[in-house]
């Protein structure tokens, strides 16, 4: 009986083993490109929402995750990098902020901040400094050979770098020095005066800012700011007033010259005037 019972037990074990082997295995869901693309888009949207709500650490995690899938377009990649830079900057992580701005430029050559974003006191100077460095590097790569700048032009270049870094007093000193030294090119003169005006406006010195804007029209009567520059809140009104003042002065000057030209020189005695 004991042998029969043992036989039944062994047979039962074999049947259970067979049933376990025959049980269908759980099917692992397939992860397709469309699924990854959707996840990346969802994490990007979540990261931006978290940034806007002030949850910067969560925003960094979500935005980083959206990039790790490798499915975002170049425009969305640079957008994610932008909000990563913002999150790092407001969290006092300047090195990471600078690095994300640089990656945004490298990914998307058309990357730029809006006028309002550019004017932000925390990340605006860092963004402009990174942009200037990249422009300088690209120009240096194609320059054959490198020709040392004249003193005035070097002071202009250094002044713009200081401006982009947010050191406006130092920028003004260098730009004023460049103008005193004598910039040869008309474009360089306008560039120096424009950044000098920007620096003064950003320091709240609006009358001096306006005066520098007016001076530009003595160099280039057709001068105007780019749309991004014109929309900056620190100098929009000041520039508009300076432009109106300068154009009015130019118009009056042209009218005066036309009147004087119309009079002509007095005729010589004994010689009839020419018809």
C-alpha positions in Angstrom: 0.0 0.0 0.0 2.9 2.3 0.9 4.4 1.7 -2.5 1.1 2.4 -4.3 0.6 5.6 -2.4 4.1 6.7 -3.3 3.4 6.0 -6.9 0.3 8.1 -6.9 2.2 11.0 -5.2 4.9 10.9 -7.8 2.4 10.9 -10.6 0.6 13.9 -9.1 3.8 15.9 -8.9 4.6 15.2 -12.5 1.1 16.4 -13.6 1.5 19.6 -11.5 4.9 20.2 -13.1 3.5 19.7 -16.6 0.6 22.2 -15.9 3.1 24.8 -14.6 5.2 24.4 -17.8 2.1 24.6 -20.0 0.8 27.8 -18.2 1.2 30.8 -20.7 3.9 33.3 -19.7 3.0 36.9 -19.1 3.5 39.0 -22.3 5.9 41.9 -21.9 4.4 45.0 -23.5 6.4 46.3 -26.5 7.9 49.8 -26.1 7.6 51.5 -29.5 9.0 54.8 -30.6 5.6 56.4 -30.5 5.3 55.4 -26.8 8.7 56.9 -26.0 7.8 60.0 -27.9 4.6 60.4 -25.9 6.4 59.9 -22.7 9.0 62.5 -23.6 6.3 65.0 -24.5 4.4 64.3 -21.2 7.6 64.7 -19.1 8.4 67.9 -20.9 5.0 69.4 -20.3 5.1 68.2 -16.6 8.6 69.7 -16.1 7.4 73.1 -17.5 4.3 73.0 -15.2 6.4 72.1 -12.2 8.8 75.0 -13.0 5.9 77.4 -13.3 4.6 76.3 -9.9 8.0 76.8 -8.3 8.9 73.1 -7.8 12.3 73.5 -9.4 13.8 70.2 -8.2 10.9 68.2 -9.6 11.1 70.2 -12.8 14.8 69.3 -13.3 13.9 65.6 -12.9 11.0 65.7 -15.3 12.9 67.8 -17.9 16.0 65.6 -17.7 13.8 62.5 -18.1 12.2 64.0 -21.2 15.6 64.4 -22.8 16.8 60.9 -21.9 14.3 59.3 -24.3 16.0 60.9 -27.3 12.7 61.5 -29.0 12.2 65.3 -28.7 12.6 67.5 -31.7 15.5 70.0 -31.7 13.1 72.8 -30.9 11.7 70.9 -27.9 15.2 69.8 -26.8 16.3 73.4 -26.6 13.0 74.3 -24.9 13.7 71.6 -22.2 17.3 72.9 -21.8 15.9 76.4 -21.4 13.7 75.5 -18.5 16.5 73.4 -17.0 18.7 76.5 -17.2 16.0 78.6 -15.6 15.5 76.0 -12.8 19.3 75.8 -12.1 19.7 79.6 -12.1 16.9 80.3 -9.6 18.3 77.6 -7.4 21.8 79.3 -7.4 23.4 76.6 -9.5 25.1 79.0 -12.0 27.5 76.5 -13.6 24.6 74.1 -14.5 22.5 77.0 -15.7 25.4 78.2 -18.0 25.9 74.6 -19.2 22.2 74.1 -20.1 22.1 77.4 -22.1 25.2 76.4 -24.0 23.6 73.0 -24.9 20.4 74.8 -26.0 22.5 76.9 -28.5 24.4 73.9 -29.7 21.3 71.8 -30.3 19.3 74.5 -32.0 21.1 77.3 -33.9 17.8 79.4 -33.8 17.5 79.2 -30.0 16.9 82.5 -28.3 15.0 83.9 -25.3 12.1 86.3 -25.6 12.6 90.0 -24.7 11.0 89.4 -21.3 13.1 86.3 -20.6 16.3 88.1 -21.8 15.6 90.9 -19.3 15.4 88.6 -16.3 17.9 89.8 -13.6 18.9 86.3 -12.6 19.6 84.4 -15.8 19.6 87.2 -18.4 23.3 88.1 -17.9 24.3 84.5 -17.9 22.4 83.8 -21.1 23.9 86.8 -22.9 27.4 85.9 -21.7 27.1 82.3 -23.0 25.7 83.7 -26.4 28.6 86.1 -26.7 31.2 83.4 -25.9 29.7 81.1 -28.6 29.6 83.9 -31.2 33.3 84.7 -30.4 34.3 81.0 -30.7 32.5 80.6 -34.0 34.1 83.8 -35.4 37.5 82.7 -34.2 37.1 79.3 -35.9 36.7 81.0 -39.3 39.1 83.8 -38.9 42.3 83.3 -40.9 44.6 84.4 -39.4 43.6 86.1 -36.2 44.5 89.8 -36.5 44.9 91.6 -33.2 42.2 94.3 -32.7 43.2 98.0 -32.6 42.9 99.5 -29.1 39.5 101.1 -29.7 38.0 97.9 -31.2 39.4 95.8 -28.4 37.9 98.1 -25.8 34.5 97.8 -27.7 34.7 94.0 -27.7 35.6 93.9 -24.0 32.8 96.4 -23.2 30.2 94.2 -24.9 31.4 91.2 -22.9 31.1 93.2 -19.7 27.6 94.3 -20.7 26.6 90.7 -21.4 27.9 89.7 -18.0 25.8 92.3 -16.3 28.7 94.5 -15.2 27.2 97.8 -16.6 29.6 100.3 -14.9 32.6 98.4 -16.3 30.9 98.2 -19.7 30.3 101.9 -19.8 34.0 102.7 -18.9 35.2 100.5 -21.8 32.6 101.7 -24.3 33.3 105.3 -23.5 37.0 104.6 -23.9 36.5 103.0 -27.2 34.6 106.0 -28.5 37.3 108.4 -27.3 40.0 106.3 -28.9 38.2 106.6 -32.2 36.3 103.6 -33.7 36.9 103.5 -37.4 33.8 101.7 -38.6 30.4 103.2 -38.6 28.9 99.9 -37.4 31.3 99.8 -34.4 30.4 103.4 -33.5 26.7 102.6 -33.5 27.3 99.3 -31.5 29.3 101.2 -28.8 26.7 104.0 -28.5 23.8 101.4 -28.4 25.3 99.3 -25.7 26.3 102.4 -23.8 22.7 103.5 -23.9 21.5 100.1 -22.8 23.9 100.1 -19.8 22.7 103.5 -18.7 19.0 102.6 -19.0 19.6 99.4 -17.0 21.3 101.5 -14.3 18.2 103.7 -14.2 20.1 106.7 -15.7 17.4 107.5 -18.3 18.4 111.1 -19.3 22.0 109.9 -20.1 20.6 106.8 -21.8 18.4 109.0 -24.0 21.3 111.3 -24.9 23.4 108.3 -26.1 20.5 107.0 -28.2 20.2 110.5 -29.8 24.0 110.5 -30.7 23.5 107.3 -32.7 21.5 109.3 -35.3 24.5 111.6 -36.0 26.3 108.4 -37.2 23.4 106.6 -38.8 20.2 108.5 -39.6 18.4 105.3 -40.4 19.2 103.5 -37.2 16.6 101.4 -35.4 16.6 98.6 -32.8 15.8 95.0 -33.6 12.3 93.8 -32.6 13.8 91.9 -29.6 15.8 95.0 -28.5 12.9 97.4 -29.0 10.6 95.3 -26.7 13.0 95.5 -23.7 11.1 97.1 -20.8 14.1 99.0 -19.5 14.5 101.3 -22.5 11.4 101.0 -24.8 10.0 104.4 -23.9 13.4 106.1 -23.6 14.4 104.9 -27.1 11.1 105.9 -28.6 11.5 109.5 -27.2 15.1 109.7 -28.3 14.3 108.5 -31.8 11.5 111.0 -32.2 13.8 113.8 -31.0 16.7 112.8 -33.3 14.5 112.4 -36.4 12.8 115.8 -35.7 16.3 117.5 -35.4 17.4 115.8 -38.7 14.3 117.0 -40.5 14.7 120.5 -39.3 18.4 120.4 -40.4 17.4 119.2 -43.9 14.7 121.9 -44.2 17.2 124.6 -43.1 19.8 123.4 -45.6 17.2 123.3 -48.4 16.1 126.9 -47.6 19.7 128.1 -47.7 20.4 126.3 -50.9 17.3 127.8 -52.5 18.5 131.3 -51.8 21.8 130.8 -53.6 24.9 133.2 -53.5 24.4 136.9 -54.2 25.2 137.8 -57.9 28.6 139.4 -58.7 28.5 143.1 -59.4 28.2 143.9 -63.2 27.5 140.3 -64.1 23.8 139.3 -64.7 22.7 136.2 -62.9 22.5 133.0 -64.8 19.1 131.8 -65.9 
